[in-house]
């Protein structure tokens, strides 16, 4: 079940959709490209970088507020 869920998430991201995973997080693709004068001039080679944009949701943000931190001893 998890494999099919993650496959669907990957497909949606590849289609340019923002994927909302409940109150846990959202994830989407973002990128940068060369500026072109006309839409017709834009091609796949215009794309310079693609990145994954992860935004924690309320549940993760709340968990981080309650977390305690300590230095790891060597």
PyMOL Python script that loads the backbone (N, CA, C, O; Angstrom):
from pymol import cmd

cmd.read_pdbstr("""\
ATOM      1  N   UNK A   1       0.814  -1.182   0.000  1.00  0.00           N
ATOM      2  CA  UNK A   1       0.000   0.000   0.000  1.00  0.00           C
ATOM      3  C   UNK A   1       0.868   1.259   0.000  1.00  0.00           C
ATOM      4  O   UNK A   1       0.590   2.201  -0.743  1.00  0.00           O
ATOM      5  N   UNK A   2       1.910   1.282   0.823  1.00  0.00           N
ATOM      6  CA  UNK A   2       2.775   2.464   0.865  1.00  0.00           C
ATOM      7  C   UNK A   2       3.446   2.704  -0.480  1.00  0.00           C
ATOM      8  O   UNK A   2       3.574   3.845  -0.923  1.00  0.00           O
ATOM      9  N   UNK A   3       3.872   1.627  -1.125  1.00  0.00           N
ATOM     10  CA  UNK A   3       4.542   1.779  -2.417  1.00  0.00           C
ATOM     11  C   UNK A   3       3.624   2.436  -3.442  1.00  0.00           C
ATOM     12  O   UNK A   3       4.057   3.316  -4.186  1.00  0.00           O
ATOM     13  N   UNK A   4       2.367   2.020  -3.487  1.00  0.00           N
ATOM     14  CA  UNK A   4       1.436   2.625  -4.447  1.00  0.00           C
ATOM     15  C   UNK A   4       1.131   4.076  -4.080  1.00  0.00           C
ATOM     16  O   UNK A   4       0.934   4.912  -4.962  1.00  0.00           O
ATOM     17  N   UNK A   5       1.091   4.375  -2.781  1.00  0.00           N
ATOM     18  CA  UNK A   5       0.865   5.760  -2.338  1.00  0.00           C
ATOM     19  C   UNK A   5       2.019   6.655  -2.767  1.00  0.00           C
ATOM     20  O   UNK A   5       1.802   7.746  -3.294  1.00  0.00           O
ATOM     21  N   UNK A   6       3.249   6.192  -2.540  1.00  0.00           N
ATOM     22  CA  UNK A   6       4.411   7.003  -2.910  1.00  0.00           C
ATOM     23  C   UNK A   6       4.562   7.111  -4.427  1.00  0.00           C
ATOM     24  O   UNK A   6       5.051   8.123  -4.929  1.00  0.00           O
ATOM     25  N   UNK A   7       4.152   6.090  -5.149  1.00  0.00           N
ATOM     26  CA  UNK A   7       4.165   6.157  -6.616  1.00  0.00           C
ATOM     27  C   UNK A   7       3.204   7.238  -7.090  1.00  0.00           C
ATOM     28  O   UNK A   7       3.534   8.016  -7.985  1.00  0.00           O
ATOM     29  N   UNK A   8       2.017   7.290  -6.494  1.00  0.00           N
ATOM     30  CA  UNK A   8       1.023   8.310  -6.855  1.00  0.00           C
ATOM     31  C   UNK A   8       1.540   9.707  -6.503  1.00  0.00           C
ATOM     32  O   UNK A   8       1.358  10.642  -7.283  1.00  0.00           O
ATOM     33  N   UNK A   9       2.174   9.860  -5.353  1.00  0.00           N
ATOM     34  CA  UNK A   9       2.747  11.151  -4.957  1.00  0.00           C
ATOM     35  C   UNK A   9       3.789  11.586  -5.984  1.00  0.00           C
ATOM     36  O   UNK A   9       3.786  12.739  -6.415  1.00  0.00           O
ATOM     37  N   UNK A  10       4.674  10.679  -6.379  1.00  0.00           N
ATOM     38  CA  UNK A  10       5.719  11.005  -7.359  1.00  0.00           C
ATOM     39  C   UNK A  10       5.106  11.411  -8.695  1.00  0.00           C
ATOM     40  O   UNK A  10       5.581  12.352  -9.331  1.00  0.00           O
ATOM     41  N   UNK A  11       4.054  10.709  -9.127  1.00  0.00           N
ATOM     42  CA  UNK A  11       3.392  11.050 -10.392  1.00  0.00           C
ATOM     43  C   UNK A  11       2.768  12.443 -10.324  1.00  0.00           C
ATOM     44  O   UNK A  11       2.886  13.229 -11.264  1.00  0.00           O
ATOM     45  N   UNK A  12       2.108  12.741  -9.212  1.00  0.00           N
ATOM     46  CA  UNK A  12       1.469  14.058  -9.057  1.00  0.00           C
ATOM     47  C   UNK A  12       2.502  15.178  -9.053  1.00  0.00           C
ATOM     48  O   UNK A  12       2.288  16.222  -9.669  1.00  0.00           O
ATOM     49  N   UNK A  13       3.616  14.967  -8.365  1.00  0.00           N
ATOM     50  CA  UNK A  13       4.681  15.976  -8.340  1.00  0.00           C
ATOM     51  C   UNK A  13       5.228  16.182  -9.748  1.00  0.00           C
ATOM     52  O   UNK A  13       5.470  17.315 -10.165  1.00  0.00           O
ATOM     53  N   UNK A  14       5.423  15.089 -10.477  1.00  0.00           N
ATOM     54  CA  UNK A  14       5.934  15.184 -11.853  1.00  0.00           C
ATOM     55  C   UNK A  14       4.980  15.944 -12.761  1.00  0.00           C
ATOM     56  O   UNK A  14       5.409  16.546 -13.745  1.00  0.00           O
ATOM     57  N   UNK A  15       3.689  15.922 -12.438  1.00  0.00           N
ATOM     58  CA  UNK A  15       2.693  16.665 -13.214  1.00  0.00           C
ATOM     59  C   UNK A  15       2.572  18.121 -12.766  1.00  0.00           C
ATOM     60  O   UNK A  15       1.744  18.868 -13.287  1.00  0.00           O
ATOM     61  N   UNK A  16       3.392  18.516 -11.807  1.00  0.00           N
ATOM     62  CA  UNK A  16       3.390  19.906 -11.353  1.00  0.00           C
ATOM     63  C   UNK A  16       2.377  20.215 -10.269  1.00  0.00           C
ATOM     64  O   UNK A  16       2.129  21.382  -9.966  1.00  0.00           O
ATOM     65  N   UNK A  17       1.792  19.189  -9.684  1.00  0.00           N
ATOM     66  CA  UNK A  17       0.789  19.400  -8.643  1.00  0.00           C
ATOM     67  C   UNK A  17       1.457  19.568  -7.286  1.00  0.00           C
ATOM     68  O   UNK A  17       2.559  19.068  -7.058  1.00  0.00           O
ATOM     69  N   UNK A  18       0.783  20.274  -6.390  1.00  0.00           N
ATOM     70  CA  UNK A  18       1.185  20.332  -4.988  1.00  0.00           C
ATOM     71  C   UNK A  18       0.509  19.150  -4.311  1.00  0.00           C
ATOM     72  O   UNK A  18      -0.703  18.972  -4.433  1.00  0.00           O
ATOM     73  N   UNK A  19       1.277  18.351  -3.606  1.00  0.00           N
ATOM     74  CA  UNK A  19       0.729  17.175  -2.941  1.00  0.00           C
ATOM     75  C   UNK A  19       0.568  17.487  -1.452  1.00  0.00           C
ATOM     76  O   UNK A  19       1.535  17.815  -0.765  1.00  0.00           O
ATOM     77  N   UNK A  20      -0.659  17.381  -0.972  1.00  0.00           N
ATOM     78  CA  UNK A  20      -0.969  17.620   0.436  1.00  0.00           C
ATOM     79  C   UNK A  20      -1.089  16.269   1.123  1.00  0.00           C
ATOM     80  O   UNK A  20      -1.907  15.440   0.724  1.00  0.00           O
ATOM     81  N   UNK A  21      -0.284  16.042   2.146  1.00  0.00           N
ATOM     82  CA  UNK A  21      -0.322  14.787   2.890  1.00  0.00           C
ATOM     83  C   UNK A  21      -0.889  15.110   4.274  1.00  0.00           C
ATOM     84  O   UNK A  21      -0.164  15.230   5.261  1.00  0.00           O
ATOM     85  N   UNK A  22      -2.192  15.242   4.302  1.00  0.00           N
ATOM     86  CA  UNK A  22      -2.899  15.564   5.539  1.00  0.00           C
ATOM     87  C   UNK A  22      -2.322  16.784   6.219  1.00  0.00           C
ATOM     88  O   UNK A  22      -1.959  17.766   5.570  1.00  0.00           O
ATOM     89  N   UNK A  23      -2.242  16.710   7.534  1.00  0.00           N
ATOM     90  CA  UNK A  23      -1.649  17.790   8.316  1.00  0.00           C
ATOM     91  C   UNK A  23      -0.153  17.577   8.497  1.00  0.00           C
ATOM     92  O   UNK A  23       0.494  18.301   9.254  1.00  0.00           O
ATOM     93  N   UNK A  24       0.404  16.573   7.794  1.00  0.00           N
ATOM     94  CA  UNK A  24       1.813  16.252   7.967  1.00  0.00           C
ATOM     95  C   UNK A  24       2.721  17.172   7.165  1.00  0.00           C
ATOM     96  O   UNK A  24       3.624  17.794   7.724  1.00  0.00           O
ATOM     97  N   UNK A  25       2.489  17.264   5.849  1.00  0.00           N
ATOM     98  CA  UNK A  25       3.360  18.087   5.012  1.00  0.00           C
ATOM     99  C   UNK A  25       2.765  18.253   3.619  1.00  0.00           C
ATOM    100  O   UNK A  25       1.832  17.554   3.224  1.00  0.00           O
ATOM    101  N   UNK A  26       3.349  19.218   2.883  1.00  0.00           N
ATOM    102  CA  UNK A  26       3.083  19.355   1.452  1.00  0.00           C
ATOM    103  C   UNK A  26       4.418  19.261   0.734  1.00  0.00           C
ATOM    104  O   UNK A  26       5.463  19.614   1.281  1.00  0.00           O
ATOM    105  N   UNK A  27       4.364  18.784  -0.485  1.00  0.00           N
ATOM    106  CA  UNK A  27       5.577  18.666  -1.282  1.00  0.00           C
ATOM    107  C   UNK A  27       5.227  19.000  -2.733  1.00  0.00           C
ATOM    108  O   UNK A  27       4.148  18.662  -3.218  1.00  0.00           O
ATOM    109  N   UNK A  28       6.148  19.664  -3.408  1.00  0.00           N
ATOM    110  CA  UNK A  28       5.959  20.006  -4.809  1.00  0.00           C
ATOM    111  C   UNK A  28       7.323  20.184  -5.460  1.00  0.00           C
ATOM    112  O   UNK A  28       8.347  20.273  -4.782  1.00  0.00           O
ATOM    113  N   UNK A  29       7.317  20.233  -6.781  1.00  0.00           N
ATOM    114  CA  UNK A  29       8.548  20.482  -7.524  1.00  0.00           C
ATOM    115  C   UNK A  29       8.633  21.967  -7.835  1.00  0.00           C
ATOM    116  O   UNK A  29       7.615  22.628  -8.040  1.00  0.00           O
ATOM    117  N   UNK A  30       9.828  22.474  -7.868  1.00  0.00           N
ATOM    118  CA  UNK A  30      10.069  23.856  -8.250  1.00  0.00           C
ATOM    119  C   UNK A  30      11.300  23.889  -9.130  1.00  0.00           C
ATOM    120  O   UNK A  30      12.078  22.936  -9.158  1.00  0.00           O
ATOM    121  N   UNK A  31      11.473  24.957  -9.831  1.00  0.00           N
ATOM    122  CA  UNK A  31      12.640  25.008 -10.691  1.00  0.00           C
ATOM    123  C   UNK A  31      12.973  26.415 -11.133  1.00  0.00           C
ATOM    124  O   UNK A  31      12.277  27.380 -10.818  1.00  0.00           O
ATOM    125  N   UNK A  32      14.052  26.494 -11.867  1.00  0.00           N
ATOM    126  CA  UNK A  32      14.446  27.768 -12.449  1.00  0.00           C
ATOM    127  C   UNK A  32      14.847  27.509 -13.897  1.00  0.00           C
ATOM    128  O   UNK A  32      15.255  26.408 -14.265  1.00  0.00           O
ATOM    129  N   UNK A  33      14.719  28.544 -14.694  1.00  0.00           N
ATOM    130  CA  UNK A  33      15.028  28.388 -16.117  1.00  0.00           C
ATOM    131  C   UNK A  33      15.607  29.677 -16.662  1.00  0.00           C
ATOM    132  O   UNK A  33      15.607  30.718 -16.003  1.00  0.00           O
ATOM    133  N   UNK A  34      16.100  29.576 -17.881  1.00  0.00           N
ATOM    134  CA  UNK A  34      16.570  30.760 -18.601  1.00  0.00           C
ATOM    135  C   UNK A  34      15.360  31.580 -19.014  1.00  0.00           C
ATOM    136  O   UNK A  34      14.330  31.015 -19.382  1.00  0.00           O
ATOM    137  N   UNK A  35      15.464  32.883 -18.961  1.00  0.00           N
ATOM    138  CA  UNK A  35      14.387  33.728 -19.437  1.00  0.00           C
ATOM    139  C   UNK A  35      14.333  33.726 -20.963  1.00  0.00           C
ATOM    140  O   UNK A  35      15.365  33.809 -21.629  1.00  0.00           O
ATOM    141  N   UNK A  36      13.136  33.632 -21.503  1.00  0.00           N
ATOM    142  CA  UNK A  36      12.947  33.646 -22.956  1.00  0.00           C
ATOM    143  C   UNK A  36      11.996  34.780 -23.319  1.00  0.00           C
ATOM    144  O   UNK A  36      11.172  35.197 -22.505  1.00  0.00           O
ATOM    145  N   UNK A  37      12.116  35.268 -24.537  1.00  0.00           N
ATOM    146  CA  UNK A  37      11.283  36.383 -24.984  1.00  0.00           C
ATOM    147  C   UNK A  37       9.851  35.971 -25.284  1.00  0.00           C
ATOM    148  O   UNK A  37       8.926  36.762 -25.102  1.00  0.00           O
ATOM    149  N   UNK A  38       9.662  34.744 -25.741  1.00  0.00           N
ATOM    150  CA  UNK A  38       8.315  34.285 -26.095  1.00  0.00           C
ATOM    151  C   UNK A  38       8.080  32.890 -25.524  1.00  0.00           C
ATOM    152  O   UNK A  38       9.039  32.146 -25.317  1.00  0.00           O
ATOM    153  N   UNK A  39       6.834  32.523 -25.267  1.00  0.00           N
ATOM    154  CA  UNK A  39       6.546  31.168 -24.779  1.00  0.00           C
ATOM    155  C   UNK A  39       7.023  30.083 -25.754  1.00  0.00           C
ATOM    156  O   UNK A  39       7.409  28.993 -25.333  1.00  0.00           O
ATOM    157  N   UNK A  40       6.994  30.381 -27.029  1.00  0.00           N
ATOM    158  CA  UNK A  40       7.414  29.408 -28.037  1.00  0.00           C
ATOM    159  C   UNK A  40       8.907  29.094 -27.954  1.00  0.00           C
ATOM    160  O   UNK A  40       9.340  28.027 -28.391  1.00  0.00           O
ATOM    161  N   UNK A  41       9.682  29.997 -27.406  1.00  0.00           N
ATOM    162  CA  UNK A  41      11.134  29.807 -27.306  1.00  0.00           C
ATOM    163  C   UNK A  41      11.527  28.915 -26.129  1.00  0.00           C
ATOM    164  O   UNK A  41      12.675  28.483 -26.031  1.00  0.00           O
ATOM    165  N   UNK A  42      10.586  28.643 -25.246  1.00  0.00           N
ATOM    166  CA  UNK A  42      10.878  27.818 -24.074  1.00  0.00           C
ATOM    167  C   UNK A  42      10.938  26.348 -24.479  1.00  0.00           C
ATOM    168  O   UNK A  42      10.021  25.830 -25.117  1.00  0.00           O
ATOM    169  N   UNK A  43      12.029  25.684 -24.100  1.00  0.00           N
ATOM    170  CA  UNK A  43      12.205  24.254 -24.356  1.00  0.00           C
ATOM    171  C   UNK A  43      12.719  23.585 -23.083  1.00  0.00           C
ATOM    172  O   UNK A  43      13.027  24.255 -22.097  1.00  0.00           O
ATOM    173  N   UNK A  44      12.807  22.269 -23.119  1.00  0.00           N
ATOM    174  CA  UNK A  44      13.330  21.538 -21.959  1.00  0.00           C
ATOM    175  C   UNK A  44      14.756  21.977 -21.628  1.00  0.00           C
ATOM    176  O   UNK A  44      15.149  21.975 -20.461  1.00  0.00           O
ATOM    177  N   UNK A  45      15.527  22.351 -22.642  1.00  0.00           N
ATOM    178  CA  UNK A  45      16.908  22.778 -22.376  1.00  0.00           C
ATOM    179  C   UNK A  45      16.969  24.145 -21.689  1.00  0.00           C
ATOM    180  O   UNK A  45      18.032  24.548 -21.217  1.00  0.00           O
ATOM    181  N   UNK A  46      15.846  24.860 -21.629  1.00  0.00           N
ATOM    182  CA  UNK A  46      15.789  26.141 -20.912  1.00  0.00           C
ATOM    183  C   UNK A  46      15.826  25.943 -19.399  1.00  0.00           C
ATOM    184  O   UNK A  46      16.183  26.856 -18.655  1.00  0.00           O
ATOM    185  N   UNK A  47      15.452  24.741 -18.950  1.00  0.00           N
ATOM    186  CA  UNK A  47      15.397  24.454 -17.520  1.00  0.00           C
ATOM    187  C   UNK A  47      16.817  24.294 -16.978  1.00  0.00           C
ATOM    188  O   UNK A  47      17.606  23.512 -17.509  1.00  0.00           O
ATOM    189  N   UNK A  48      17.132  25.030 -15.933  1.00  0.00           N
ATOM    190  CA  UNK A  48      18.472  25.005 -15.353  1.00  0.00           C
ATOM    191  C   UNK A  48      18.538  24.186 -14.073  1.00  0.00           C
ATOM    192  O   UNK A  48      19.571  23.573 -13.802  1.00  0.00           O
ATOM    193  N   UNK A  49      17.479  24.151 -13.279  1.00  0.00           N
ATOM    194  CA  UNK A  49      17.507  23.414 -12.011  1.00  0.00           C
ATOM    195  C   UNK A  49      16.091  23.029 -11.606  1.00  0.00           C
ATOM    196  O   UNK A  49      15.138  23.778 -11.820  1.00  0.00           O
ATOM    197  N   UNK A  50      15.978  21.849 -11.016  1.00  0.00           N
ATOM    198  CA  UNK A  50      14.719  21.374 -10.449  1.00  0.00           C
ATOM    199  C   UNK A  50      15.003  21.015  -8.997  1.00  0.00           C
ATOM    200  O   UNK A  50      16.044  20.440  -8.677  1.00  0.00           O
ATOM    201  N   UNK A  51      14.063  21.362  -8.124  1.00  0.00           N
ATOM    202  CA  UNK A  51      14.249  21.015  -6.720  1.00  0.00           C
ATOM    203  C   UNK A  51      12.921  20.577  -6.116  1.00  0.00           C
ATOM    204  O   UNK A  51      11.853  20.853  -6.663  1.00  0.00           O
ATOM    205  N   UNK A  52      13.003  19.904  -5.004  1.00  0.00           N
ATOM    206  CA  UNK A  52      11.821  19.478  -4.265  1.00  0.00           C
ATOM    207  C   UNK A  52      11.570  20.489  -3.163  1.00  0.00           C
ATOM    208  O   UNK A  52      12.474  20.835  -2.403  1.00  0.00           O
ATOM    209  N   UNK A  53      10.336  20.960  -3.085  1.00  0.00           N
ATOM    210  CA  UNK A  53       9.962  21.920  -2.049  1.00  0.00           C
ATOM    211  C   UNK A  53       9.107  21.179  -1.026  1.00  0.00           C
ATOM    212  O   UNK A  53       8.012  20.711  -1.336  1.00  0.00           O
ATOM    213  N   UNK A  54       9.621  21.080   0.191  1.00  0.00           N
ATOM    214  CA  UNK A  54       8.944  20.400   1.289  1.00  0.00           C
ATOM    215  C   UNK A  54       8.526  21.442   2.309  1.00  0.00           C
ATOM    216  O   UNK A  54       9.334  22.261   2.747  1.00  0.00           O
ATOM    217  N   UNK A  55       7.253  21.403   2.683  1.00  0.00           N
ATOM    218  CA  UNK A  55       6.765  22.315   3.724  1.00  0.00           C
ATOM    219  C   UNK A  55       6.120  21.478   4.831  1.00  0.00           C
ATOM    220  O   UNK A  55       5.146  20.768   4.581  1.00  0.00           O
ATOM    221  N   UNK A  56       6.648  21.556   6.033  1.00  0.00           N
ATOM    222  CA  UNK A  56       6.028  20.807   7.119  1.00  0.00           C
ATOM    223  C   UNK A  56       4.630  21.354   7.408  1.00  0.00           C
ATOM    224  O   UNK A  56       4.386  22.557   7.313  1.00  0.00           O
ATOM    225  N   UNK A  57       3.735  20.463   7.754  1.00  0.00           N
ATOM    226  CA  UNK A  57       2.383  20.865   8.123  1.00  0.00           C
ATOM    227  C   UNK A  57       2.273  21.121   9.608  1.00  0.00           C
ATOM    228  O   UNK A  57       3.265  21.089  10.337  1.00  0.00           O
ATOM    229  N   UNK A  58       1.059  21.375  10.045  1.00  0.00           N
ATOM    230  CA  UNK A  58       0.804  21.712  11.444  1.00  0.00           C
ATOM    231  C   UNK A  58       1.283  20.621  12.392  1.00  0.00           C
ATOM    232  O   UNK A  58       1.866  20.920  13.434  1.00  0.00           O
ATOM    233  N   UNK A  59       1.047  19.368  12.046  1.00  0.00           N
ATOM    234  CA  UNK A  59       1.415  18.274  12.943  1.00  0.00           C
ATOM    235  C   UNK A  59       2.930  18.216  13.168  1.00  0.00           C
ATOM    236  O   UNK A  59       3.381  18.024  14.297  1.00  0.00           O
ATOM    237  N   UNK A  60       3.707  18.378  12.112  1.00  0.00           N
ATOM    238  CA  UNK A  60       5.168  18.347  12.253  1.00  0.00           C
ATOM    239  C   UNK A  60       5.658  19.602  12.967  1.00  0.00           C
ATOM    240  O   UNK A  60       6.537  19.515  13.824  1.00  0.00           O
ATOM    241  N   UNK A  61       5.107  20.766  12.630  1.00  0.00           N
ATOM    242  CA  UNK A  61       5.511  22.004  13.306  1.00  0.00           C
ATOM    243  C   UNK A  61       5.245  21.922  14.802  1.00  0.00           C
ATOM    244  O   UNK A  61       6.083  22.322  15.610  1.00  0.00           O
ATOM    245  N   UNK A  62       4.063  21.395  15.174  1.00  0.00           N
ATOM    246  CA  UNK A  62       3.728  21.259  16.597  1.00  0.00           C
ATOM    247  C   UNK A  62       4.666  20.285  17.297  1.00  0.00           C
ATOM    248  O   UNK A  62       5.072  20.525  18.434  1.00  0.00           O
ATOM    249  N   UNK A  63       5.013  19.185  16.626  1.00  0.00           N
ATOM    250  CA  UNK A  63       5.927  18.202  17.221  1.00  0.00           C
ATOM    251  C   UNK A  63       7.300  18.822  17.458  1.00  0.00           C
ATOM    252  O   UNK A  63       7.934  18.554  18.478  1.00  0.00           O
ATOM    253  N   UNK A  64       7.758  19.642  16.530  1.00  0.00           N
ATOM    254  CA  UNK A  64       9.067  20.289  16.701  1.00  0.00           C
ATOM    255  C   UNK A  64       9.062  21.292  17.841  1.00  0.00           C
ATOM    256  O   UNK A  64      10.084  21.488  18.497  1.00  0.00           O
ATOM    257  N   UNK A  65       7.923  21.929  18.084  1.00  0.00           N
ATOM    258  CA  UNK A  65       7.833  22.866  19.203  1.00  0.00           C
ATOM    259  C   UNK A  65       7.960  22.140  20.544  1.00  0.00           C
ATOM    260  O   UNK A  65       8.490  22.691  21.509  1.00  0.00           O
ATOM    261  N   UNK A  66       7.467  20.900  20.595  1.00  0.00           N
ATOM    262  CA  UNK A  66       7.482  20.144  21.840  1.00  0.00           C
ATOM    263  C   UNK A  66       8.757  19.326  22.034  1.00  0.00           C
ATOM    264  O   UNK A  66       9.002  18.805  23.122  1.00  0.00           O
ATOM    265  N   UNK A  67       9.552  19.213  21.002  1.00  0.00           N
ATOM    266  CA  UNK A  67      10.760  18.394  21.074  1.00  0.00           C
ATOM    267  C   UNK A  67      11.794  19.019  22.001  1.00  0.00           C
ATOM    268  O   UNK A  67      11.874  20.239  22.145  1.00  0.00           O
ATOM    269  N   UNK A  68      12.577  18.156  22.619  1.00  0.00           N
ATOM    270  CA  UNK A  68      13.692  18.659  23.425  1.00  0.00           C
ATOM    271  C   UNK A  68      14.985  18.268  22.718  1.00  0.00           C
ATOM    272  O   UNK A  68      15.050  17.244  22.038  1.00  0.00           O
ATOM    273  N   UNK A  69      15.988  19.076  22.883  1.00  0.00           N
ATOM    274  CA  UNK A  69      17.251  18.880  22.186  1.00  0.00           C
ATOM    275  C   UNK A  69      18.383  18.840  23.196  1.00  0.00           C
ATOM    276  O   UNK A  69      18.360  19.531  24.214  1.00  0.00           O
ATOM    277  N   UNK A  70      19.371  18.015  22.890  1.00  0.00           N
ATOM    278  CA  UNK A  70      20.556  17.964  23.727  1.00  0.00           C
ATOM    279  C   UNK A  70      21.757  17.649  22.857  1.00  0.00           C
ATOM    280  O   UNK A  70      21.633  17.062  21.782  1.00  0.00           O
ATOM    281  N   UNK A  71      22.905  18.046  23.335  1.00  0.00           N
ATOM    282  CA  UNK A  71      24.149  17.811  22.612  1.00  0.00           C
ATOM    283  C   UNK A  71      24.499  16.320  22.683  1.00  0.00           C
ATOM    284  O   UNK A  71      24.397  15.694  23.738  1.00  0.00           O
ATOM    285  N   UNK A  72      24.899  15.788  21.578  1.00  0.00           N
ATOM    286  CA  UNK A  72      25.332  14.388  21.532  1.00  0.00           C
ATOM    287  C   UNK A  72      26.734  14.309  22.098  1.00  0.00           C
ATOM    288  O   UNK A  72      27.624  15.056  21.692  1.00  0.00           O
ATOM    289  N   UNK A  73      26.924  13.398  23.040  1.00  0.00           N
ATOM    290  CA  UNK A  73      28.270  13.268  23.621  1.00  0.00           C
ATOM    291  C   UNK A  73      29.168  12.482  22.678  1.00  0.00           C
ATOM    292  O   UNK A  73      28.718  11.583  21.967  1.00  0.00           O
ATOM    293  N   UNK A  74      30.469  12.845  22.688  1.00  0.00           N
ATOM    294  CA  UNK A  74      31.420  12.217  21.773  1.00  0.00           C
ATOM    295  C   UNK A  74      31.855  10.865  22.247  1.00  0.00           C
ATOM    296  O   UNK A  74      32.657  10.207  21.584  1.00  0.00           O
TER     297      UNK A  74
END
""", "prot")
cmd.dss("prot")
cmd.show_as("cartoon", "prot")
cmd.util.cbc("prot")
cmd.orient("prot")
